[in-house]
Amino acid sequence: MQTVTIHDKSFSLYLTEAEILAGIRQVAEQLNADYAAQRPIFIAILNGSFMFAADLLKEVSIPCEISFVKVASYENTSSTGQVKELLGLKESIKDRHVVILEDIVDTGNTVVTLFQTLGAQQPASIEVATLLQKPECLQHDIAVKYVGRSIPNDFVVGYGLDYNGLGRNLKDIYKVI
């Protein structure tokens, strides 16, 4: 079993880079079909979604734009439940089709806050594309239209996901042992 140690925790291999990229290609195919006649703006949520956003956009074949917003709701290994917007959006999204790019949707707190914040700017539509989703953790009635993979409630690191700042650079995804 392939393992890594980050800070005080050990993690075992959960998803390989090939499995991750297969999920991303599936999401990109859906986006290409759904937005074929549009020019969406993708809003990547930093820091975690940077690898997902980069690899996803390599597979998106439609005209599009990308912007970045930085929010935080994690402390150690669990969501704090409080979302703090750290860096705002510069582009106008009025009458635009917006696709929020998330690394992982678990409680849904970040997504709900972004729906409210971005919705106030009157976009034509807002959808979410996420690499990972933890359906059993959702605390809000939200529909995530584009999901690379649904996973159980395990703490995961790698491929942009971190544990107190470390592990984002791993090409695979690992779950806590």
C-alpha positions as CSV (number, residue, x, y, z in Angstrom):
1,M,0.0,0.0,0.0
2,Q,1.4,3.4,-1.0
3,T,1.3,5.9,1.8
4,V,2.5,9.4,2.6
5,T,2.8,11.2,5.9
6,I,1.8,14.8,6.2
7,H,2.3,16.6,9.6
8,D,1.0,14.1,12.1
9,K,-1.2,12.0,9.8
10,S,-0.7,9.1,7.5
11,F,-2.6,8.8,4.2
12,S,-3.0,5.9,1.8
13,L,-3.4,6.1,-2.0
14,Y,-7.0,6.7,-2.9
15,L,-7.2,7.9,-6.5
16,T,-4.4,7.7,-9.0
17,E,-3.6,10.6,-11.4
18,A,-5.1,8.5,-14.3
19,E,-8.4,8.1,-12.4
20,I,-8.5,11.8,-11.6
21,L,-7.9,12.8,-15.2
22,A,-10.6,10.4,-16.4
23,G,-13.1,12.1,-14.1
24,I,-12.0,15.5,-15.3
25,R,-12.4,14.5,-19.0
26,Q,-16.0,13.4,-18.2
27,V,-16.7,16.8,-16.6
28,A,-15.2,18.6,-19.6
29,E,-17.3,16.6,-22.1
30,Q,-20.4,17.6,-20.2
31,L,-19.4,21.3,-20.1
32,N,-18.4,21.3,-23.8
33,A,-21.9,19.9,-24.6
34,D,-23.9,22.1,-22.3
35,Y,-22.1,25.4,-23.1
36,A,-21.5,24.8,-26.8
37,A,-23.5,27.9,-27.8
38,Q,-22.3,30.0,-24.8
39,R,-19.0,31.6,-23.7
40,P,-18.9,30.7,-20.0
41,I,-16.7,32.2,-17.4
42,F,-15.1,29.7,-15.1
43,I,-14.4,30.9,-11.6
44,A,-11.8,28.7,-9.9
45,I,-11.8,28.7,-6.1
46,L,-8.2,29.0,-4.8
47,N,-6.1,27.5,-3.4
48,G,-7.5,24.0,-3.8
49,S,-8.9,24.0,-7.3
50,F,-5.9,25.2,-9.1
51,M,-4.8,21.8,-10.4
52,F,-8.4,20.8,-11.3
53,A,-9.0,24.1,-13.1
54,A,-5.8,23.8,-15.1
55,D,-6.4,20.2,-16.2
56,L,-10.1,20.8,-16.8
57,L,-9.5,23.8,-19.1
58,K,-7.0,21.8,-21.1
59,E,-10.0,19.5,-22.0
60,V,-12.6,22.3,-22.5
61,S,-12.8,23.0,-26.2
62,I,-15.4,25.9,-26.2
63,P,-14.6,29.6,-26.0
64,C,-14.3,30.5,-22.3
65,E,-12.7,32.8,-19.7
66,I,-11.3,32.0,-16.3
67,S,-11.0,34.0,-13.2
68,F,-10.0,33.2,-9.6
69,V,-11.5,33.8,-6.2
70,K,-9.9,32.9,-2.9
71,V,-12.1,31.8,0.0
72,A,-11.3,29.7,3.1
73,S,-13.5,27.5,5.3
74,Y,-11.0,24.8,6.4
75,E,-9.0,24.5,9.5
76,N,-6.9,21.4,10.1
77,T,-9.0,18.5,8.7
78,S,-12.6,19.8,8.9
79,S,-14.7,22.7,7.6
80,T,-15.1,25.5,10.1
81,G,-18.5,26.2,8.7
82,Q,-17.6,29.9,8.2
83,V,-16.6,31.1,4.7
84,K,-14.2,34.0,4.5
85,E,-13.8,35.7,1.1
86,L,-10.2,36.7,0.8
87,L,-9.8,37.8,-2.8
88,G,-12.7,39.1,-4.9
89,L,-13.7,38.8,-8.5
90,K,-12.6,41.6,-10.8
91,E,-14.6,40.7,-14.0
92,S,-18.2,41.6,-14.5
93,I,-20.4,38.5,-14.6
94,K,-23.7,40.3,-15.3
95,D,-25.6,38.2,-17.9
96,R,-22.8,35.7,-18.1
97,H,-22.9,32.0,-17.7
98,V,-20.8,31.2,-14.6
99,V,-19.3,27.9,-13.7
100,I,-17.7,27.7,-10.3
101,L,-14.7,25.3,-10.1
102,E,-14.2,23.6,-6.8
103,D,-11.7,21.0,-5.6
104,I,-14.2,19.4,-3.3
105,V,-17.8,20.0,-2.2
106,D,-18.5,18.6,1.3
107,T,-20.7,20.8,3.5
108,G,-21.7,23.1,0.7
109,N,-21.1,26.2,2.7
110,T,-18.6,27.7,0.2
111,V,-20.9,27.0,-2.7
112,V,-24.0,28.5,-1.0
113,T,-22.0,31.7,-0.1
114,L,-20.7,31.9,-3.7
115,F,-24.2,31.5,-5.1
116,Q,-25.3,34.4,-2.9
117,T,-22.3,36.6,-3.7
118,L,-22.2,35.9,-7.4
119,G,-26.0,35.8,-7.8
120,A,-26.1,39.4,-6.6
121,Q,-24.2,40.4,-9.7
122,Q,-27.0,39.0,-11.9
123,P,-25.3,36.3,-14.0
124,A,-27.4,34.5,-16.6
125,S,-26.7,31.2,-14.8
126,I,-24.5,29.7,-12.1
127,E,-23.4,26.1,-12.0
128,V,-20.7,24.2,-10.0
129,A,-18.1,21.8,-11.4
130,T,-16.2,19.9,-8.7
131,L,-13.4,17.4,-8.8
132,L,-14.8,15.6,-5.7
133,Q,-18.1,15.6,-3.8
134,K,-19.0,14.2,-0.4
135,P,-22.8,13.7,-0.7
136,E,-23.3,12.5,2.8
137,C,-21.7,15.7,4.2
138,L,-23.9,18.2,2.4
139,Q,-25.7,20.6,4.8
140,H,-27.6,22.5,2.1
141,D,-30.0,21.7,-0.6
142,I,-27.8,22.4,-3.6
143,A,-27.4,20.6,-6.9
144,V,-23.8,20.1,-8.1
145,K,-24.3,19.5,-11.8
146,Y,-20.7,18.5,-12.7
147,V,-19.0,16.0,-10.5
148,G,-15.7,14.2,-11.2
149,R,-16.3,11.7,-8.5
150,S,-18.4,11.2,-5.4
151,I,-16.5,10.0,-2.4
152,P,-17.3,9.0,1.2
153,N,-16.6,11.2,4.1
154,D,-12.9,10.6,4.3
155,F,-10.3,13.4,4.7
156,V,-8.3,13.5,1.5
157,V,-5.1,15.3,0.3
158,G,-3.2,15.7,-2.9
159,Y,-4.0,17.1,-6.4
160,G,-4.6,20.6,-4.9
161,L,-6.1,19.4,-1.6
162,D,-4.0,20.1,1.5
163,Y,-3.7,19.3,5.1
164,N,-2.6,22.6,6.8
165,G,-0.8,23.8,3.7
166,L,1.0,20.6,2.7
167,G,0.1,17.9,0.2
168,R,-1.3,20.1,-2.6
169,N,1.6,19.1,-4.9
170,L,0.9,15.4,-4.9
171,K,-0.3,14.1,-8.3
172,D,-2.5,11.5,-6.8
173,I,-5.2,11.8,-4.0
174,Y,-4.7,10.1,-0.7
175,K,-7.1,9.5,2.2
176,V,-6.3,9.6,5.9
177,I,-5.6,6.2,7.5
